[in-house]
């Protein structure tokens, strides 16, 4: 069992939890920059930015909660 001091000083990469970069539009892999410095999504072939996978998951969770709240307001 990990004690508090070891937990507090650890980081995700050293603990074997790596956060990868994904496309901002679909959360999938992306194709490296072309000659113009633009990233392309491998899934939908759209121009995209790269973000950490946990950021993408947080954005999707936030979008879901907002959609559910809108649905609840519409039912009233």
CORHU-V407770 format. One line per field, one symbol per residue. phi: phi as a letter, one per 20 degrees, with the letter a starting at -180 (. if undefined). burial: + if it has 9 or more other ideal C-beta (glycine too) atoms within 8 Angstrom, else -. Layout:
phi = ???
burial = ???
This chain:
phi = .eefffffeecfffendedeecffedmdfceggefendecffedmefbddcfffffffffffffffffffffffff
burial = ---------+-----------++-++++-+--------+++++----+-++++--++--+----------------
